[in-house]
Amino acid sequence: MKRRRIDYRRLGIIVFLLILMTVIASLTIGKDIYENNEKSLLSFAIVNFAGYLFFFLFMPVELAFIYYLRSAYDPIWLNLAAISTAFAAQVIDYLVGYFFSTKIIDRMIGRKRYEKAEEEIRKYGNWTLFLSNLLPLSSPVISLAAGMLKYRIKEALFYSLTGMILRYLLLMLIF
């Protein structure tokens, strides 16, 4: 059996991002819950934005949305906050993919994830962008891959936004 060498740089980046994610969640949602027993729309917006950035792949933004939806916030304002912050993060994901080297991105998300996203975009195009934002899939990686492929920005952002709007409206209706 061949022994695999541990890539300490990648492991360090992952640990750093997990710690950063925990700090962001603690300073926003955690602070609101434990100190005031109140939820802040700003806290939700920060967590949702961070959750849609391609390097915060572990944040369950849909669960945070459902959690805040059950509070006293107006669902329309909550949807606007969710969609606008998610869309802003998706634009950043696309632009990072468009302007940065594939070597840098390979180190951050891994070659396999990128290749899988690239294959889906090349095969299904706009449907991939729409469905990745409608379903709880890895839409930030898809947006990043679309940018790396120099996919048409208007179409990429339109189908991403359409999928996001439908996702949050369905979550609102269900919960």
N, C-alpha and C positions, 0 to 999 in steps of 0.2 A: 504494500500500500504506500502510495506516494504521500509524503508529508507536505502540507500546504504552508507556505510562508505567510505570516501575518503582515498585512500592510498597515503599519502603525500610523502612518499619516492619515489614511482613510478612517481608521478606527478613532483617531484623535478628533477628526472633523465630525464624525457621527456623535461621539460623546459630547463635544462642545455644543453641537446643535440640539441635542437632547436636553442638556443643561439650560441652554438659552430658551428652549421651548417651555421648560418647567418654570423658569424665572418669569417669562412673559405671562404664562397662565396664572402663576401665583400672585403676581403684582396686579393682575386685572381681575379675573374672576375670583380667585382665592381671596383677595383683599376685600372685594365687595361682599362676598358671602360671610367671611369670618368676622370682619370688623363691623360692618353696618347691617348685615343681613339684607342688603339691597343689591340689586343688579344694576349696573350702569350700561347704558347703550354704548358709551365710549369703550368700555371694557370689551363688550362684544365685538365692536368694530375692529379693535386692535387684534383680538384673537382670530377673528375671521380673516383679516388681511394676512396675518402671519401664516395661517393655515393654508392659504392659497399660493403662497410662494413655493417654488419648486423644491427648496431645501428643507421645508417643514412638512414632510410627507406623512408624519405620524399624527398630526392634529385632527381630531374628529370634529370638524367644523359643523357638520350636520347635527351632531349631538348638542353642541353649544347653541345652535339655532333653536332646536326643540326645547332646550332648557330655558332659554330666554323667552320663547314663545309662550310658555306656560306662566310667565310672570305678567305683570300688569301693563306691559308695553303695548302700544298700538301696533298690531301686526303689519300695518302698512309701513310705518317708520322702521320697524325691524327688518322688513323685506328690503326697503330702500338701503338701509345700512349694510345688509348682507350682500346685496347685488352690487352696490357701488364699490365696496371694499374688495370683494372677490374679483370684480372686473378690473380694478386698478392693479391688483396683484397679477392677474392673467396678462395684462399689458406688459408689466415688468418681466414676467416669465418669457413672453414672446421676444421682447427686445434683448434680453440676456442671451437667448438662443440665437438671435439674429446677429448680434455684434461680437459675441465672445467665441473664442477658439473651441473646437470640439475637444481638444486635449484637456482644457480646464474643466469643461462640463463632464467629460468622461470621469475625471477624478471625483467629482462631486456626487453624481448620481449613478455612475457605473455604465459601462458599455452595453450590457445586456438590456437594461431598462430603456436606454435611448434607442437601441436597435429595434426593440419590440414596438415602441411608440412610432418610430419612423416607418416600420412595416405597415402598421395600421393606417397611418396617414396616407401613405402612398397607395394603399389598397382601397381604402374607403373614403378618403378625402374629408369632405365637409361632414359626413355622417359621424366620423370618428370624433371630430371636434364637438359636435352637438351632443352625442351620446356620452362622451367623457365628462361633460358638464351637467348632463341630466342625471346620470347615475353616479353613485358614490365611487367613482373610479379615480385614477390618478390624473386628473385634468391638468394640474400644473406641469407634469412631465410632458403631456401631450402638447400643451402650448409652447413649452420650451423646444420640443422637437419640431413643431411647426415653424418656429423662428429659425432653427438651425437649417431647415430645409428651404428657407426663404419662401415659405408658403405665402400666398397673397394675404396681406395683413387685413384688408377689409373683410374678406371672407372668413378668415380665422377668428377675428374678433366678433364678427356678427354671429357666427354659429356658436361660438363660446357663450356669448351673452344670451342668446336665445335659449340655450340649454340651461344656463344658470337661472334665468327668470322662471322657466318652467319647473326646475328643481325646487326652488324656494316656494313657489306657489303651491306645488303639490304637497310639500312638507307642511305648509300652513293649513291646507285643507284637511290633511290627514290628522294632524295633531292639534 
